């Protein structure tokens, strides 16, 4: 039976191979982004972006089916987390204009560890970190969004430093 190139081939990887491919992707992405300065002009570790504000994280992840980028608010006190989320909502127009697209705003989401967080995110499906042919598409997804998040954060970070 002949299969078309659009058919999806599912390949199972050992844990070690999957970890190696993941690491290889993020190293490649980091090298690709290394020459890009932050909005403030300083050097930044794009793959492990530090917001500098406790309990506020920029997260990028990809698995065998989808990729996403998000702002994750993880304050353990839900009232404080809601206050931080509401402050982000005050900047929603600025945020949307900076990232140039609509993201999902979720006041109560669950993170990878089962913890309740607030999250502002966008994702794409049909991509896999385990398919190196998808890597250019993944880089094209992550790059403009993490740069836009950095630009947005450069403008609003002082408000959140004072809030927390």
N, C-alpha and C positions, 0 to 999 in steps of 0.2 A: 504494500500500500504506500503510495506516495503522499506525503504531507506537504501542505503549502508552508511557506516561510512564516505565515501569520499564525500558524498553530503554535501554541505555547508548549514548550518542552519543560517538564518538571524534572529537576535534578536534585537528588538528595545529597547533602554535604555532611561530612563528619563535623562534629563540634569544632574541631581544630581548624578544618578547612574553612568553615563558615566564619570563624573568628579571624582567620588570616585575611579572607576577602574583605571583611568589615574594616579591619585595620588598614589594609591596603587602600581601600576607598578613601577613608578619612585622611590618611597621609597624603594621598594624591590631591584631595580637595584642599587640604592645608597648604600644600606647595603651590597650588594654582592661585590661592587667595593671598599668599604671603606678600606679594608686592603691593597689594591694595591697602592704602592707609585708612585709618578710621576717619570718621567725619571731623574729628578734632585734629587730624593730621598725625596722630601717634600710631605706633605699631600695635597691632592687635592680634591675638590668637583667635582667629575666626572659628575654628572648630571647637574651641572650648571658651566661648565668649563669656567674659566676666562682666556683669552689670555693675558690680561695686555696691549693690544694695542687697542686704540680707533678705532671703526668701523670694527674690525676683530673679528668674532665670530665663535665658533665651536657649531654647532646646531645638536641635535638629536631629532627626532620626530617620532611618530607612530600614526596611526589612525586605522580605521576599515578595511583598505585594504592594506596599505603599511607602510614600515619603511624606514627612510633615515637618513644619517649622512652627514654633510657638513661643509665646511669652507665657511662662508658668509662674503662678503666684502660689507659694507653698506655706504661707504663714500658718502655724498650727492653731492659732486662735481664729475661728471662722469670722468673728466680728471684725477683726483687724484685716483679715484677708478680703472680706467684702468691702471694707473701706478703701483698700488699695485698688481693688477691681473697679469700684465706683470712680476713683480718681482717674484710672485709665479711661473709663467711659467718658469722662469730661474732655479727654483728649482724642475722642474717637474720630472726629472730623480731621484733625491734624494727622492722626495715625493713617486713616484711609487715604488721605491725599499724599502722604509720604510713601506708603507701600503701593499705592495706585491700584488697589483692588479691595474687595470685601473679604474680611476674614471672619471666622466663627468666634463668637464671644460666648463663653460658657462659664457661668458663675460657679457651678458645682460639677467638676469633672473628677475622674479617678485616674491617678497616675499609674505607672508600671508596677508600683509597690502596693496598690490598693488604697492609697492615701487620697483624701479629698483635697483637690486643688482648684484654683480658678485658672482658666486658660483662654488665651486668644491665639487662634491657630488657623493654618491653611494646610491642605494636603493634596497630594496627587496619587492616583492609583495606577496600576498597570506597569509599575516599575519595580525592579528588583536590584538590590545591592549585589546579588549573586550573579547577575548578568552584566559583564563588563561593557557590553554594547549599550546598556542603559546609563552608564556613568556620565556621558556628556549631557544627557537629559536631566539627570539628578543634579549635576553641577549647575546647569542652566536654571534649575528650579531654586536651588539654595542660594546661589551667589547674589542675585539682585535683591532677594528678600532679606538676607542677613545684613547686607549693606544698607538697605532701607531701614531695618530695625535699628542699626547703629546710628543712622542719621536722626531718626525719631528720638532715640534715647539720648543723644547728645543735646537735644532741645528740652527734654522734660526731666531728665535725671535729677536735677536739683529739687524739684517738687517732691519726688519720692524719697530722697535723702532726708528731707525735713519731715516727711510723713511718718516714717518708720522709727 
